Amino acid sequence: MGVGKELKRVDAYEKVTGGAKYVADLAPKDLLVAKVVHSTIANGVVKSFDLEEALKVPGVVKIVTCFDVPDIQFPTPGHPWSVEAAHQDVSDRKLLNTRVRVYGDDIAAVIAENEIAANRAARLVKVEYEVYEPLLTTDEAMAEGATTLHEEKPGNVLAHSSFQLGDMTFDQALKEEPSLHVIERTYETQPVQHCHLEVPVSYAYMANGKIIVTSSTQIPHIVRRVIGQALGVPWGQIRVIKPYIGGGFGNKQDVLYEPLNAFLCTQVGGRGVRLELTREETLACTRVRHAIKFHVKGAVREDGTLVARKFEAYSNQGGYASHGHAIVANAANAFKQLYHEEKALESDSYTVYTNITVGGAMRGYGIPQSDFATECLTDDLANAIGMDPLEFRFKNCMPEGYVDPHTKVKFNSYGLKKCMEKGRDYIHWDEKRKAYGNQTGPVRRGVGMAIFCYKTGVYPISLETASCRMILNQDGSIQLQMGATEIGQGADTVFTQMAAEVTGITEDRIYIVSTQDTDISPFDTGAYASRQTYVSGKALKQTAQLLKERILDYGSYLLKMPSDALDIQDNNVVDKESRECLVTLEALATEAFYSLDRSVHITAESTYHCKENTFSSGACFAEVEVDMPLGKIKVLNIINVHDSGTLINPKLAEAQVHGGMSMGLGYALSEQLLFDRSGRPLNDNLLDYKLPTAMDTPDLHVDFVQLDDPTGPFGNKALGEPPAIPVAPAIRNALLHATGVAVDSLPLDPQKLVSHFKEAGLI
């Protein structure tokens, strides 16, 4: 009834007319304004403050420094909490920091009557530092004698993990077969920012003994827990409200400034305080996608058989743990999962504290970085033996039924090879690989591709749990409440379609509550890991079935018929066999509420503890034109083909892929957060940070291989993050085909390309 339809978004009208209310729209007019004072060094210690001039600014209410906050270290990532200490996130952050670890670190906060006063006072705060040498790269941070950034982690390695698959090491495989073709490369990815439209913003006040925080966040229930931990108060004393949100992409899967804002309101007697970041603060002081350096090796036979690979990754974490080692560990998993080696796979991963902007969750969670290294190596191996890189992938990619040896997650439905076949036909791969084989001149064309896989949710690494509530209204409509959050991706729409599918009530009679409120909404860990239609969808399906059973139970009482002889169709209770309408749902609901004989308020609520997972997969194919003297790549044609199970809403699915591909284009060609030698961000604004515009974006093409996944609530699986994964390596490999030049780092910007073309003697 509902699943598979191209239903118009349930929030479309409100958003296009401006009716949707975001945090800034809801903020009362009489709020105080907070402004964070950021450090002007990247590495050192705050020794003292001089607040005299700042406190003289008219309108300043209070200035709080790093010496005034609770001495409590807390974690910030949006992960489920664990009752086992070994599985808890790293607690290395305080509300304000005396030990400075990032240029722009939070060291004080001004509270004032208005924004002008807050900004003016913040500029007048004087700080004395003890300054240390900035450590900007993983090599610098791991070097002997480097300053320790966190005393709990001498040597600055936050974590190291390794694994080995096969009966031998990489080197043993080479000794056994000296004739193998061996490729050894270093691939590097850069820090980029999410660039969501709405900057992080919250307001906090106290009422009835509670601290109430309204915030633009993907994870309201986790924000409540972290505020409680950071302030040292019971979690039930915190209430978090999440209205409409203007994007997050993982940046708001971190608890950013909500704990500080909550604390500040307690310092002014519970009066409301608004804390809104500027775009510059968002770029420099929130989270970025980790820069990762990969040292990788691959060994292949002349016939294209992949024999062995070795993976070594160094993740630049920045000054604080945030999501920590989970990112590069996920990257290592993706390297393992895409291909099958005959003899050996070795993996070592390091997460290293440095003094640049903190790395956190960003769409793809380590796999865009890993896919760049994996898919560049794949093309380089194929080139080394003169084999078509697509045929190489068909020969060596993970087979149907693959089960991860560590997590036991299985490819339950397998469309990877079908995706490659569709992409091959669309881009005219065979013809263009041949046609572009021997080009001359300054402008050349090429085609390239990359594959990917992505699991759905975080089980079994972390807890997966979600709840749903449904309430039958007096008119026969339904109130649907999810703890899962709509952040622009269309979740509320697909949840509405799922509810219609199960209950038999039409979508126009299902009213989903888009706001989450931790005092009211059922629990859910939030929007991340491409989990919501899969995990939260299971909770919804279960709850909808319960609600339907209870409605039919009342129908049985009302109609004097067995409930198993009844069904619901188009807002009517019908005879299951004849489909004859027996009573409208509106009449049943009115009777249930107001019956003098049997008054029942029909509701359902349930929790689903998800202990399943599955892989989605797919491929990106790109055709490019390279102007070598200009160092310019023009994407002529590009397509993503996805195996994401059954599509709940095909039009929304296509839009999801378009958005991810657009992010992938920026990652490939232009975006990079740059730092000077002092650790200061150089381009923390949208003029100098080269985000692609509509003028830079080609037509984006999408196709799907729809295979029903047996573990999905409606045959569906992950789609939100995968579209951003394969675009950059596909473009890099197209560049390689066009010019013969292997560029092993991102972004593929003009300066870098011209340098490589000169080195190759092409210009």
N, C-alpha and C positions, 0 to 999 in steps of 0.2 A: 504493500500500500504506500509506504513512504520511502523505503530504501530504493535507491537507483533513480529517483526522480531528480530533475534539475529544478528543484524548488528555489524560488527567490529567497535570498537571505532574509532571515526574520528581523535582522537589525538594519536592513538596507535603508528603509524610509527614514528612520530616526537619524542615521548617520549622514545621509545626503542632504537632509533638510536642516541639519544642525540641532536637532532635538536631543540627540544623545548627550548625556551629561558625563563629563570627565571630572577628574579631581579638581582642576582649576575652576570649573563651572559650579561645583558644589561648595567651594570654600566660602565660609562666612566672610563678610566684609570687614569685620573688626578684628581679624587675626593679627597677632604680632608676626613679624618677619624675622627669620633666622638666616644668617649668612655664615658659611664656613670660612674660616681662615686657613689657607693652605700653605704648606711649607715652601720655601724658595730654595731648598736644597733637596737632593735625592737620597742622601745617606748621611746620617749624623744623629745628634741628640739635641733636643730643646733644653737649653740651660735656664732661660728665664724669659719673662715677658715684661714689657713696659706698656701698660694700658692707659696711662694718664691722658694722653691726647684723645684716644679713642673714646674714653668714657665721657669726655666733654662734649661730644657731638650731640646736639639736641635730638631727643627721641630715643636715644639708647637706653634700654631697660636693664640689660645685664650682659656681661661677657663671661663666658665659661671657657676655661683653658684645659689643657690635657692634665693639669695637676688637680683638677676639680672633679673629675669623673670617677666612677667606681673602678677599683682595680680588679676588673674582671675581664678575662680573655674569653671570647666567644667565637663560634663559627659563623660564616655568612652564606654558604651555598644552599641552594634549594634542594636539598636531599631529604628523604625521610629520616627521622631520628631513629637511632638504634638504642635499645636497652643494653647492648653490649659495648663497652668502652672501646674495644678494638675496632669496631665498625663505625664509630662516630667520626664526624668530620673534624679537621684540625682547627683547634681554637687558638688563633694567633692574632686576633684583632681586638682593639679596645674602642670605646666610643670616640675618644680622641687619643692621639698617639704622641708620647714623649720621645720614643725612639723612632726617628724618621727613616722610612724605608723606600719612599717614592717621592719624586718631585711633585709637589701638590698634595702631600699627605695632609690628613685632617688633624690640625693641632689646636684649634680653638674655634669658638662659635660666638657670634654677636647676635643678640636678640634686641630688636628695636621696634618702634611703633610703625615704621614704614620701610620700604625697600631702599629708599635713598639714604636714610640714616644708617641702615645696616651695612650697605656697601661702603659708605664713607668711613664708618668706624672700622670696618674690616681692613681697609687700606692703611689705617693709622696705627694698627697694632704693630708694635715693634718686638722683634724676636732675637734673642741671642742663641746661637747654635755652637755646638762642637761639630766640626765638619769632617767627614771621611770621604775617601775617594769613591766615586760612584762605580758600581759594578753593573754594566749594562748588558753584557752577554753571559751566556752560561759558561764559556771558557774563563772569563774573568772571575766569575763568582766561585768557580771550582778550583782556581789556581791556588797554589800554596801561598799562605800568608794573607789571603783575602779576608777582609773584615767579615765577621760573622753577623748576619742580619737578624737571625733569631737564635737566642742562646740555646734553645732546645734542639737546634739543628746545626751543630758545628760542621763547617765544610759547605754549608748552604745547600746541601742536597736534601730536599724535602722528603723524597722517597725514591727508591730504586726497585724495579721488578724485572724478572727475567723468566724465560721458559725455553724449553727445547723440545722439538718434536722430531721423531724419526730415530733410527738406530745408531746414528753417528752425527758428528759435528760437521759443519760446513767444510772445514779444512780436511777432514777425513774423507769426505765425498770427493774432493778434488784429488787427493792422493790415489783414491781408488780408480778414478777416471781422469787421467792427465789431459785427455783430449777435449775436455769440456771447454766451451766458450764462457769466459768469466767477465762480467761487467761489475765494476766497483764505482760508485758515485756518491756524491754528497748533494742532497736536495734540501732546499731551505724554503720555509714559508714565513710570512711576515705578520706582524700584529695589525689587525684591522678592527674597526669598531662597528657596532650594530647599526647605528644611525637611524633608530626608530624615530618617528615623527614627534611623539610626545616625550619630552625630557622627564627624568625621574622627579616626581613631585609628591609631597604628602603634607597633610596637616594633622596636628595632634592636640588633644585637649583632655581634661579629666572631668568625669561626671559619675556620680553614684559610686565612688571608690574605684572606678576603672579608668585606665588610660585608653582612649579611643583614637585610633590612627586610621585615617582614610588615605589610601595610597594607590599609586599606579604600579601594581605588582602582578606577576604571574602566579604567585604562591602565597595567598593570604594566610592560610593556616600555618605555613612554615614561618612566615613573618611574625605571627603571634608568638610562636615558640621562641624564636631567636630574640625578640624584644624582651621577653621574660628572662631569658638566660643572660642577656647583656646588662639588664638593670638589676638582676638578682631578685625578681619578684615572681610570685606564682603566675603561671601562664594564664590561668583563668581570670586574672585581673587585667588582662590585655584584650582589647577588642579591635579587630582589623576589618576594615570595609574596603572592598575593591569594586569601584564602579567600572564604567567603560574604560578601556585602556588603549592608548594610541601606539601599540606595538611594543615588543620587548625583545624577541629573537634570542632570548637567553640572558641578556643583560639584566632583565628584571626577574630572572630566576635566581638572582642573588639578593640577599637582604642588604640593600645599599645604605640609605640614610634614615630608614624608619626608626631604628633603635636610638640614634642620636636625637631625632626629632621628639621621640617619646620622652627621653630624658629631659630635653630642654623645656618641655611644657611643665614638667614637675618642678622646674627651677623658677617658674614664674607663677606659682600658686595654682597650677592647673589651667591657666588661661591658654587659649588656642594659639598655636604657633605654626606658621607655614614655612616649609623648607623646600624650595624649588631650585634645581640646578640650572645653570646656564648651559648653552650648547657646548661651550668650551670646557666647562667642568665635566659634562657628560662624556666628552671624548677623552679627556685626560685623567679623570678621577674616578671613573666607575670601573668597567671591565672591558677587556679586549679579547679577541681570539688569539690564542697562544701562538707565538712564533716558535716553530720547532725546527731543529736541525736534524736531518736524517743521514746517517752513514749506512749505506745498504750495499749488499753484494748479491749477485745472482749468477747461477751456473746452469748452462743449458746445453743439450746435445745438438748436433748438427740437424737432427730431424725435428727439432723444436720441443723436445721433452724437457720440461722444467725439472731439474734434478735437486737443486739446493738453493736456499736463500738465507741471508743473514741481515738482521735489522738492528740498528742501534739508533736511539732517538734521544735528543736532549731538548726538553720543553722549558722555555723561558717563562717562568711563573710570575715574574714581577715580585713586588714586595710582600705580598700576603698570599696565604694558601688558597683562599676561595675554594674552587672545586678541586684544586690540588692535583694529585697524581691520577685522578680518574680520567682526565683528558688524554694524557699520553698513553695510559694503559688501554684506553678505548682505541687509540690509534694503532697500537700494537695488535689488538684483536682484529682490526679490519685488515691489516697486512696479512695476518694469518688466514683470514676467512675467505679471501677472494680467489686464491689459487692453491693448487695441490702440488707439493713437491714430492718427488719420488723417494728422496733419501733423507733430507735434513732441512730443518728450519730452526734457526737460533734467533732469539730476541732479547734485547736489553733496552730498558727504558728508564730515563732519569728525569725527574722534575726538580728544577733548580731555582732557588730564590735569587732574584736580581733586583736592581733598583729602577726598573721601568714600570709602566702602568700594569696593574694586576691583570693577569689572564683569568678568564672565567668561562662560563658556558656561552657558546654561540652556535647558532644553527648548524647542526652536524656533529658537535661535541667531540672534536679531535679527528673526525674522519675526513673532512675536507683536506686537512693537512696530510693525513696518512694516504689518502687516495692520490694526492699529487705525487708523493714519493713512489707509491706502489705502481701507479699507471705510467709514470715516466720510466721507471725501471723496466716495466713490461715492454714498452716500445723500444727501449734501448737494447734489450735482449733480443727482440725480434729482428731489429736492424743488424745486430751483430752476426746473425746467421742468414740474413737476406730473406727472412720469412715475412709474409704479410702479417701485420700486427693483429688484425682481426682473426685470422686463422689461428695465430698463436694463442689467442684468448679462447677460442672454441676448443682448442686442444687441451688447455691447462686450467681453465677456470673450474671452480668448485662444482662437483657433480650434483645431480639431483639427489635429494635425501641426505645431503651433508649435515653432519652433527658436529658442533664445536666440541673439541675434546675436553675443554675445561668447563665451559658453562652448560654444556649439553643442549644448548639451543639448536633447533633443527630447522632446515629449510623445509617447512611443512608443505608449502606450495611453491613450485619452482618455475619461474618464468624468465630467468636470466637469458638463456640462449634464444628464446623467442623474442625478447627485447632486442638482442643484438641483430637478429635476422630482420626485424622491422626497421631498425635504424640503418642497416646496410642497404635495404631496398630504397628507403626514403632519400638518403644522401647520394645514391648511385655510387656506392663505395668502390666497386670493382672497376668501373669505367674511369672514375676520377683519379684513383690511385695510379692507374696506367697513364692517363692523359697528362697528369702533372708530374710525371716521372723524370723528365730531362729538360727542365726549364732553364732559360737564360734571361738576362736582363734584370733591371732593378725592381720590377714588380712581379711577384710570383704568387701562385695559389697552391693550397694544400688541403687535404682532409685528414682529420684525426678523430680519435674516439677514446673513451674511457668507460669502464664499467664500475659498479659500486654494489655494495650490499649494506643493509642497515637493520639492526634488530628493532623490535617494537617494545618500547618501555625498558625498564631497568632490571626486571627479574632475570636471573637470580642474584645479581650483584647487590641489589637493594630491595627493600619491601615494595610491593605494588598493591595498593589498596585504594578503594574508592567507594563512595556512598552516593545514594540518590534518594530523593523524596518526591512523591507525587500525591496530590490532594485533589479529590473530586469536588468541584464547586457546585453550588446549588443549581446552576443552569446546565449541568452536564459537561462543562468544560474542565480542563485540568490545569492546575498549577504545577509546573515542573521545576524543581530546585536541584541544582548540581553544585557540588563543591568544586568541580572542574571549571576552569576559567576560560572565557572567551577573550582572546587577546588580539582579535582581528582576523583569525584564521578560518572562521566560519563554524566553530564548535557548536554554538547555540543552534545553528540551523540544522546540522546533522543530528544533534541530540533530539530536536523536535521531530525530524523524520523517523528516527529510531523509535521514539515513543508512539508515533502514529502507526508504524509497522506492527508493533506488538499489541497495542490496545484496540485498534480498529477505530480510534477517534481521529478525525481529520486534523491536519496540521493547523488549520485556522482556528481550531478549538483548543489548542495546546499553547499555554502561555508560559514560556520559559523565563525564569528570573535571571537576568544577566548580571546582576550585582551579587557578589559574594560577601557575606558578613559572618565572621567567625562565631558570633553569638547565635546565629540563626541557621546558616547554611550547613548542610551535611559535610562531613569531612572528606577532603581530597587533597592530595599533595600538590596538585597544580598542573600547569601547562608546561611540559618539557618532555624530552625523549620520545616525541611522536607517539605518546601513550594514550591520549584522551579518548579517541574513538574506539580504541582497543580495550583499555583497562576500564575507564569510566563508562564506556559503552556496555561492558559486561554488567556493571552495577545497574545501569539504566534498564537494560533488558530484563534483568532479574526482578527489578522493582516494578516494571510495567506488567510483567506476568503476574506478580502478586496483586497489583491493583485490579487487573482484569478479573482474576479469580474472585476477588471480594465484591466487585460489581456484579458478577454473574451469580454469586451466592445470594446477594440481595434480590437479584432478578428472579432467582429460584423461589425465594420467599414470596415475592410479589405476584409471580405468574403461576405459582403452584406447579412448577415443572422442575425436573432434575437440572442442576446447573450444567452438567455435561451435555445436555441437549441444546444449550444456548451458546450464542456467540455474539460478538459486537462487530458491526459493520457500518461504516459511515454514520457514526453517532447514534445508532439504533441497536437495541438488543433484538437479535433475530433468531429464528429457528435455525439451528446448525445445518439441518438437512435441506429444508425448502428455501432458506434465506428470507423467509417472510418476516417483516417487521412486526414485533410483538409489543414493544414499548419503546418510546424514544428515551435516549439517555437523559435528556433534560427532565422528563417526567419521573424517571426512576430516581434521579438525584434529588429532586424536590421532595419526593415522597420520603426518601431516606433521611433527609434533614429534618423534616417537619411531621413525620408520622407520629400519631398519638399512640400507636401500637408498638412500633419498633423503629426508634430513631437511631440511626447509625451515621457517623461521620466517616465516610469511606476514604481511607488514606493508605499509603504503603511507603515504607522506607526500608532499605536494606544496604548491606555492605558486601562488596565482592572482594575477596582476598585472591588476587590473581597469582597463580603459580604456573603460568605458561608464558611462552614467548615464541616468536617466529621471525624470520627474515623477510624483508622486502629487498628488491634488487632492481637493476636496470642499467641503462647505458645512455651516454651522451655522444652524439656525432656532430662534428663541426666542420664547416668549410670556411677557410679564411683567405684573405688576400693580404699579402705582406709588401708594404712599400719600404724597401730596405734603406734607402738614403734618409727617409724620414723616421725610420724605426717605428712604423705605424702598422698595427694589425687591424684590419677591418673584417668583422665577422659577417660573411655573406649569407650563411645559412646555418641553422643550429636546431637540433631536436633532442629532447629528452624522452626516452621511452621507459616507462615504469611498470614494474610488477608490484602493485600495491593491493592485491586481492580484489575483492568486490568493492566498487566505488559506491559510497553512500549517496553522493551528489556529484555527478560527473563534471558539471560546470564549475563547482567550487574546487574540485580536484585539479582541474586544468588551471584555475587561477592560482592555486597553491604552487604548482610547478612553475608557472610564469614568474612568481615572486622569487622562488629559490634560484631559478636560472639567472634572473637579474642580479641577485647577490653574487652568484658565481662569476658573472662577467666582471663585476667590479673587483672581485678577489683576484681574477686572472690578469686584468689589464692595467689597473690604475691605483687601487687603494693600498695605502700603507701609512700607519702612524709612525712618524719620524721623530727622533730624539737627537739633541745635540750632546756634546761630550759630558755636559753637566747632568744629563738625564732629563732636561726640560723638553717637553713636547714642542715640536716646531710647527706643526700644522693642525692644531686642535681647534679648527673651525671649518665650516663647510665651504669656504672659498679655497683654502689651501689643501684640504683633505679631498682628494679627487674622486668623489662619489659619481658614478655614471648618471647622466641625466637621460631624459627621453630621447634626446638627440643622439646619444651614444649607444642606444639600444636597438638592435635589429629586431625583426619579427621573430618571435619565439614560438617554436612549434613543439607540440606535445602529443604523445600517443601512449596508450596503455595496453598491457596484456592483462586481462582480467581473469584471474584464476581464484576460485573460492578457497580461502584458507580455512582449514578445519578448526583452527583455534580461535579465530576472530568471532566476535559476537554475531556479526552478519557476514562473515567471510572476508572481512576487511583486515588490513594491517597498515603499517607505518607509511605515511606520506609527507608529513609536515616538513621534516628536515632533509630527506634524501635529495630533493631537487637541487640543493646548493652544493652537493658533493662533487659531481663529476665534471663540471663545466671547465674549471681551470686546467686540469690535465688534458682534457680533450682539445682545448685550444693550443696548449703547449705542444701536443703531439701533431696537430695540424701545422703549426709553425715548423716543426722538425721536418715534416714531409715536404713543405713548400721550399725550404731553404737548405736543409741538411744540417742546420745548426741546432744543437741541443742546449737549450737554456734551462738551467737546473734550479732556478729560484724564482719566486714571485715577488712583486708583480712583473708582468712582461711589458714594462713601460718603455717609452722611446729611448731614454738615455741608456738603459741596459741593452736594448736590442742593437742600437748603433754600435756600441762597444763590442758586442759579440760579432756583429757582421764585419766590423773592421778587422778584428782578430782572425776571422776566417778568410779574410781577403776578398770578401764579396762586395765591399764598397771602399 
